[in-house]
Amino acid sequence: MLKEGDRFPEFSLQDQDGKTVTNADLMGQKTVVYFYPKDDTPGCTVEACEFRDMAPSFPNARVIGVSPDKPRAHVKFIAKFNLNFTLLADTEHKLAEDCGVWVEKSMYGKKYMGVERSTFLLDEEGQVLKIWRKVKPEGHAKEVASALV
């Protein structure tokens, strides 16, 4: 499981526009990488909109959301809620697995694998500065912003 002080795992994923994004693209600026279960669902929408609204509080950092959704779903999610940051499609959930956020979940007594809502703050060199696991969507972006001060 990824810990604070570790290097963020290597990855190569498509963003909402079909452009490939890799670790190299994150260098030189602090980055907030947040994992969420699914586009346009209640909790994920709250979290995304809070990150959108908190953008002015992230002057020295970029925000990137990651979910198992396909780029086409990300395009719709961004358009519907006027999101101002990149969303990556981890359709094979490899990055989620590498970060330790692809976990067994349970709903209505049924077990399934899915994303545990988590956020990673990376420094300019791709090292993990802070990790938030089992995140509650409401107020989380503000909590992340306070760690950037």
C-alpha positions as CSV (number, residue, x, y, z in Angstrom):
1,M,0.0,0.0,0.0
2,L,1.3,3.5,-0.9
3,K,2.5,5.5,2.1
4,E,3.5,9.1,2.6
5,G,7.1,9.6,1.5
6,D,6.8,7.0,-1.3
7,R,7.0,7.9,-5.0
8,F,3.7,8.0,-6.8
9,P,3.3,4.9,-9.0
10,E,4.2,5.0,-12.6
11,F,1.1,5.3,-14.8
12,S,-0.1,6.1,-18.3
13,L,-3.8,6.9,-18.6
14,Q,-6.1,8.8,-20.9
15,D,-7.8,12.0,-19.9
16,Q,-11.2,13.2,-20.9
17,D,-9.9,14.3,-24.3
18,G,-8.2,11.0,-25.1
19,K,-4.7,12.5,-24.4
20,T,-2.3,10.2,-22.6
21,V,-1.1,11.5,-19.2
22,T,1.9,10.0,-17.4
23,N,4.0,10.7,-14.3
24,A,6.2,13.0,-16.3
25,D,3.3,15.3,-16.9
26,L,3.0,15.8,-13.1
27,M,6.5,17.0,-12.5
28,G,7.3,20.6,-11.6
29,Q,4.1,21.4,-9.7
30,K,2.3,20.0,-6.7
31,T,-0.5,17.8,-7.7
32,V,-3.7,16.6,-5.9
33,V,-4.7,13.2,-7.3
34,Y,-8.1,12.2,-6.0
35,F,-9.8,8.8,-6.6
36,Y,-13.5,8.6,-6.8
37,P,-15.9,5.7,-7.7
38,K,-18.1,7.0,-10.5
39,D,-18.9,10.1,-12.6
40,D,-22.2,11.9,-12.0
41,T,-23.2,10.1,-8.8
42,P,-24.2,12.0,-5.7
43,G,-21.0,11.8,-3.5
44,C,-18.7,12.0,-6.5
45,T,-20.5,15.1,-7.8
46,V,-20.3,16.8,-4.4
47,E,-16.5,16.1,-4.2
48,A,-15.9,17.2,-7.8
49,C,-17.9,20.4,-7.5
50,E,-16.0,21.3,-4.2
51,F,-12.7,20.8,-6.0
52,R,-14.0,23.0,-8.8
53,D,-15.1,25.7,-6.4
54,M,-11.9,25.6,-4.3
55,A,-9.7,26.0,-7.4
56,P,-8.6,29.5,-6.3
57,S,-7.4,28.0,-3.1
58,F,-5.0,25.8,-5.1
59,P,-2.8,28.4,-6.7
60,N,0.4,26.3,-6.7
61,A,-1.2,22.9,-7.4
62,R,-3.1,21.2,-10.1
63,V,-6.1,18.8,-9.4
64,I,-6.6,15.5,-11.2
65,G,-9.5,13.2,-10.6
66,V,-9.2,9.5,-11.3
67,S,-12.1,6.9,-11.7
68,P,-12.7,3.7,-13.6
69,D,-15.0,5.6,-16.0
70,K,-14.2,5.9,-19.7
71,P,-13.1,9.2,-21.2
72,R,-16.5,9.8,-22.8
73,A,-18.2,9.7,-19.4
74,H,-15.6,12.2,-18.1
75,V,-16.4,14.5,-21.0
76,K,-20.1,14.5,-20.0
77,F,-19.3,14.9,-16.3
78,I,-17.0,17.9,-16.9
79,A,-19.6,19.6,-19.2
80,K,-22.5,19.0,-16.9
81,F,-20.8,20.5,-13.8
82,N,-18.4,22.9,-15.5
83,L,-15.4,21.1,-13.9
84,N,-12.0,23.0,-14.3
85,F,-9.6,20.1,-13.9
86,T,-8.4,16.9,-15.6
87,L,-10.1,13.6,-15.2
88,L,-8.2,10.4,-15.9
89,A,-9.8,7.1,-17.0
90,D,-8.4,4.2,-15.0
91,T,-10.6,1.7,-16.7
92,E,-8.4,-1.3,-15.8
93,H,-8.0,0.1,-12.2
94,K,-4.3,-0.5,-12.4
95,L,-3.4,2.9,-10.8
96,A,-6.1,2.4,-8.2
97,E,-4.6,-1.0,-7.3
98,D,-1.1,0.4,-7.2
99,C,-2.2,3.1,-4.8
100,G,-4.1,0.6,-2.6
101,V,-7.5,2.2,-3.3
102,W,-9.1,-0.7,-5.3
103,V,-10.8,-2.6,-2.5
104,E,-13.5,-5.0,-1.6
105,K,-16.7,-3.1,-0.8
106,S,-20.2,-4.1,0.3
107,M,-23.6,-2.8,-0.5
108,Y,-26.9,-4.4,0.5
109,G,-25.0,-7.5,1.6
110,K,-23.3,-7.9,-1.8
111,K,-19.5,-7.7,-2.0
112,Y,-17.8,-6.2,-5.0
113,M,-14.5,-4.5,-5.9
114,G,-14.4,-0.7,-6.3
115,V,-12.6,2.5,-5.6
116,E,-12.2,3.6,-2.0
117,R,-12.5,7.4,-2.1
118,S,-8.9,8.6,-1.4
119,T,-6.7,11.6,-2.2
120,F,-2.9,11.9,-2.6
121,L,-1.0,15.2,-2.4
122,L,2.2,15.0,-4.5
123,D,5.2,17.3,-4.4
124,E,6.9,18.7,-7.5
125,E,9.0,15.6,-7.9
126,G,6.1,13.0,-7.6
127,Q,6.7,12.1,-4.0
128,V,3.6,11.5,-1.8
129,L,3.4,14.3,0.8
130,K,0.0,13.4,2.3
131,I,-2.7,10.8,2.0
132,W,-6.4,10.9,2.9
133,R,-8.2,7.6,2.8
134,K,-11.9,6.7,3.2
135,V,-12.7,10.3,2.4
136,K,-16.1,11.8,3.0
137,P,-17.0,14.1,0.0
138,E,-18.4,17.0,1.9
139,G,-15.6,19.4,3.0
140,H,-12.8,17.3,1.7
141,A,-11.5,19.9,-0.9
142,K,-11.2,22.5,1.9
143,E,-9.2,20.0,4.0
144,V,-6.9,19.4,1.0
145,A,-6.6,23.2,0.4
146,S,-5.5,23.7,4.1
147,A,-2.7,21.2,3.6
148,L,-1.3,23.3,0.7
149,V,-0.8,26.4,2.7
